[in-house]
Amino acid sequence: MGEFHQEGSITTIHGFYDLFDPEEHLARLERKLEEFSKHMYISLLLPSLYDEIHVPGVLENIVDQINQVDYLCSVVVALGGAKEEKEFKEAREYFFKLKKKNRDVKVVWVEGPRIQTIFKKLQEQKIPVGVPGKGQSVWITMGYLFASEICDVIALHDCDIVTYDRLLLGRLIEPTANPNNDFEFCKGYYARISPSAKEMKGRTTRLFVAPFVETLAKIMHDRGYTMLEEFFRYHRTFRYPLAGEFSFLTRIARAINMAYDWGLEVSTLSEVYGRLTPKKIAQIDLCRNYEHKHQELSEKDVTGGLHRMAVDITKFYVNYIRSHGMPIDDAFVNMVQHTYYNTALSFVKSYSDDAESNDLIYDRHQEELTVRYFRDFIATAWKQVREEKEGTQIPSWNRVIYSVPDIYGDLLEAVVRDNA
């Protein structure tokens, strides 16, 4: 992407390599990472559902690409959706293809009896562990990484990336693994255009998160809540806040609370915001285009699709506002809904113009209907927030070990025995 604009307080690392020779860039990048890996340990965490090992071509390509790099000391899979032992063994055998000289591979069986026993032990100590999902799986797997003390840098990306290649992986890791800069957290971003349909994707980011956060930033400014305005301006700086790809240093990873629901990504950005100065945070253009499975809107089902995603994200932001000194009532939420709707419609107009100039197909009517649904989902989220006493975050591992000092030993034993 041939532009060099910097906006906000964090650093944006652009895709200038695309103007020259991407193959040469990849070769130099991997040589650098191999050199870095001599002085620090780099681990890759892969959240994966059991069903994803049966998706033709996608995960198979990801495994093949990862096997072509030599700078990872370990790969740890957060396996969800494996209800039976035979399913876990099948997945374990599948991911063990990632093993090679000087690289360890472990699969964390989240639904397995040993890990479930650990969850129960934590709950007995009144430590919330959330509900099953990506966030919970990532959290418990991070605990294993901390317990094993095998990494200085952790990278995380999803396992449903259709357009995956090892350039994405290398660029994701380089900013935090590079000792010549000062970054402790790096978020990935990318274009989301369907090559076959010639359409913009990423509806939740485009039509909900971007205009919603812009709305909240303006409201906080108008009401004089300067710190909350700065918080939402920080979130607007990220070009793809819902991207599942990021890397960070282990020391910051230990300290952050983690959302167990679809608020995982925005929650992580918020935790980083509270613990790092902006100069230690970056976002990087990972690839020319990014394609993964698309969620349905599920307008009538609050438990699935973009409906649940928007509700969970809204709940996180609402809880954040309330916990930072601003009262919220029905009238405020109603005002937010209407302001968001007007803001989102202006975004739709901009997307329409952008698509027109780039010869993309754009259904403006459908986009405006989607915005209307998102507006209504805000009210659903507010209703849930009022009924729930707790937030949706699991405490940091630094916090957990104060209450359960032997939990790391339990985690190590559970994962090692499952992978024996």
N, C-alpha and C positions, 0 to 999 in steps of 0.2 A: 504494500500500500504506500504509494509515493507521496506522503505528506509528513510533516514534522511538528505538528501543532502540540503544544503542551498546555494543559488546562488543569487548574486546581493545584492542590498542594502536593500531590504524589507525582512520581515520574512515570511517563508513558514511554515504553520501548517499542518502537515501530518496526514494521516489516520491510526495512529498506533492502534487505538481501534479495527481495523479489525483483528489484530493478536490475540485478546483475546476474550472477550464476548461483542458483539455489544449491546445486550439487557441491560446488566449492565451499559455499557457506556451511553446509552440513558437515563436510569433511573437517573443516577448521573447528567447528563447534564441538564435534565429538573428540577431536584431539585435545581441546582445552578441558573438556569434562573428564577425560581419562587422566589428565594431569592433576586436576583438582581432586579426583577420587583417590589419589595417592596420599592425600593429607587429610581428607575427611570422608566419612562414610555416608553414602547416598542411598536412601531406600525409597521404593515405590509402593504406595498403598493403592490397591485396586478394589473398590467396592463393586461387587458383582452379585447378581441374582443367579440362582441355580439355572433358571430357564435360559439365561444368556449363553450358556455353553452349547445350546442347541440351535442358536440363530445362525443360519448358513453364512459363512464367509466373514462375519464381522469380528467376533472375538478371535477367530482363527488368525485373521490378519494382524490383530493387535499383538497376539502372542509371538507371531513370526517377526514383527518389527522390533519388539522388545528384545528378542533373542539375538538381534544384530548389534546390540550395544554392549559395551564392556565396562561401563562406569558405575553400574548398580551393584551394591554389596548385598542387597536383599530385595525380594519382592514379597509382600504380604497381602493376601487376598482376604477381604472382609466378605465372607460368603453368607448371603441371606437367601431365604426361600428353600433351603434344603431341609425338609421335614424328617426324612428318614436317613438311616445310616448309609444305605446303599447309594442314595443321592449324594451324600457328602463324599463318599469314597470315589464316586464317579468324577465329581468336581475336583477332588484332590489329585486324582490321577491326571486329569486334564491340565491343571495348572502346574503340576510338577514338570511339565515340558519346559518350563521356564528355568529349571535348574541348570547351572553350568559351573565351571570351575570358578571359585571365589565368589559365587553368588548363592545365597541361601533362599529357599522358598518355603513359606508356611501358608496354610489356609486356615483361617479362623472360622470355625463352625459355630456361627452365632446362635442357631437354634439347637445346637447339640447339648446333651445333658450336662457336660462339664461347664460350659460357659453359662448355661442357665442357672447352675448352682451358684456361680459367682454373682450373677445378678441378684439372686435371692439373698445372698450374704450381704450385699450392699444395701438392699432394701430393708433388711433387718436392722441396719444401722441408720435408718431414716435418710438414706441417700437416694434421691430420685434417679432412675435409670431410663426414664422415658418409655416409649412403646416401640415395638418392632418397626424397623424402617432403615433407610440409608444412614440417617444421622446416628442412630444407636449402634449400628454395625461399625461405622467409622470410628466412633468413640471407643468402643471396647477394643478394636484392633489397634488404635493408637496406644491404648494402655499396654497391650502386648509389646509394641515397639519400644515404649519407654522402659518396660520391665527388662527387656532383653539387652538394652543399652548397645544397640548395634548401628545407630545412625546419628548423624549430625544434621542432615537435611532430609526432609520428607516431602515427596511429591505425591499428588493425588489426582487421578483422572478417572472418568467413568469407563465402563466396558461396553458401551453401545455406540461407539464412534465409527460411523461407516467410512469416513474419509481419513482414518488414522494413519499416520506414518511417524517414523522415529524423529523427524524434524520437530514435530509438535512436542515430543517428550523432551528432547534436548533443549529447546527454547524455554520450555516451562521450568526446567531445573537451573539453567545457567545463571540467572540473576541472583539467586540465593546461594548457589554453590560457589560463585566467583568471589575469591577473597579480596579482589581488587576494588570491589564496591561495598556499599554499606547496607544492602537490602536484607531484611529478615523475613519479608513476606512478599510474594509475587502472585498476582492474579492473572489468569489467562483471559484473552478476549479474541474474537474472530468474527468474520462475516457469517451470516446464516442465510444463504440463498439456495433454493432448490434448483439444481442444474436442469432437472427433467421438467419440472413444472414452471420454471422461471419465475418463482415467487419468493417474497420475503418470508422467512420463518421467524421463530423466536417471539411468538405473540405475547407471552407473559412479560418478557422484558420490554418489548416495544410499546405494547398497548396498556400495560398495567404498571409495572415497577417504575419505568422512566417518568411517565406523567404523574404517578402517585407521589413519588419522592419529590418531584418538582413542586407539586401542590403543597406538600408538607413544609418544604423549605420556605416557600412564599408566606404561608400562614405563620410560621414561627418568626419570620422577619417582621411581619405586620404587627404581631402581638408582643414583640420585644423579647422573645426567648432566644437570645443570641447563641447560647451554647447548643441548643437544639437545631437552630438554623445551620450552624457550622457542621453539625453531625450529618444533616441531610444533604448539605452541599458536598460533603465528602463522598457520600454514596452516589451522588449524581456524577462525580468525576469518573467513576468506573464505567467503561463502555459496555461491558456485559456482566453486570453484577450477579446474574444467576448461573454463570459458567461454573461447571463442576471441576475445573482444572485450577489448581494452585499449588504452590510450594512454599515451605517455610522452614525456618530453623527449629530444631527440636526444642530449644529452650523456650521459645514463644509458644510452641504447640502444647507444651506441658501446662501452660498457664491459662489457656482459654477455655471458657465454657462452650458447650456445643449443643446446638438445637437438634432435637431428635426427629423433627418433622421437615416439611418442605421449606422451612425457614432457615435451613442449615447454612446456605450460602450467605444470605444477608446477615445472619447472626455472626458468622465467622468474620465478615468485614467489620462488624460493629465491635467485636472483641479485639480485633487487631487495632482498631481506631483508639480504643481505650488504653492500649498497652504499648504502642509504638509511636514515635514521632513520625511525621509524614515522610521525612527523608529516607526512612527505612522501609517504605512501602512502594511497590511498583506494580504496574500492569504491563503485560506484554502481548503483542500481536503474535499468535501462535501459528497461524496457517492461513492460506488463501481463502479457504472456505471450510465449513464444518457442517457435517450432516449426521444426525442421530435420530433415534425413534421419536415420533411426534405424539404428544399427548392429546387426547380428545378434550373438548371444552367441558363436557359433562355438566351442562348448565342445570340439570335437575338432580344431580347426585353430588352432594357436598363431600363425599368420601373419596372421590376419584378425580383424575385428570387435572385440567387447569383450574377447575373450581376449587379443589382442595388446596392446590398450590397457592392460589391467590388469597384464600382464607388464612392459611398458615403464615404467609408473609405479612399480611395485614395484622394478624395477632401479634407477631413479633414487634412490629413497629409501634403498635398501640401500647403494648406493655412497656416498651422502651420509653415512650413519651411519659406515661404515667409514673414510671420509676425515676424520672429525672425532673420531677417538680411541676408538671403541668396537669391540672385536672381535666378530665374528659367526661362529657355527659352526652345524652342523646342528641341534643341540639348541635353540639360540636361535630359529632359524627355525621349528622345530616348535612351540615355545612361542608364537611370534607367531601362527602359523596358528590354534591353538586359542583363544587370547585374542581374536583378531580375530573368529572365528566366533561366540563368545558375545556379544561386543559388537555385532556386526552383527544378531544375532537380536533384541536389545533395540531396535535401530533399526527393524527390521521391525515390531515390535509398535507402536512410536510412529507409524510411517507408516500402519499399519492403522487405528489410532484416529483419526488425522487425516483419512484418507479417509472413514471412517464418518461423522464429524461434518459433512463437506463434501459428502456424497452422491456420492462418487466410487467408481468400480469399482476394487476392489483384490483381486488374486489373491495372498493371503498364502502359499499353498502354493508357487506358482511363484517368489515373491520369496525364500522360504527355500531353494529349490533353487538359485537363482542365487547366493545367498550361499555355498552349499556349493561351487559351481564356482569362485567367486572365491577361496575358501580354498585350493583345490588349485592355482590359478594362481600363488599366492605361492611354492609349491615349485618350479614351473617356472621362475619368475624367478630364484630362488636358484641353480638348476642352471646357468642361462645366465650369471649373474654370475661364477660360479666358473670358467667356461670362457673368459671374455673378459678380456683384459688391460686394455683401455681402457674408459673410460666412454662415455656417449652424447652428450657435449657437443662442439660446435664452438667453437673459441676466439673471443673477442671480436674485433671489428675493430680495436680499439686494439692488441690483441696482434698481429694479422696484419700490420699495416703496418710493424711493427718488423722482421719477417723479409722481407717483400716490399714495399718502399717504393713500387714503381711499380704496384701492383695496382689502385689506384683508376683510374689512367689506362687500364689494360686493360679494366676494367669499363665505364667511360664509352664507350670506343670500341665495345665489343661491343654494348651496348644501343642506342646511337645507330645503328649500322649495321643491326642487326636491325629497328629501327623506321623506317628510312629509307623 
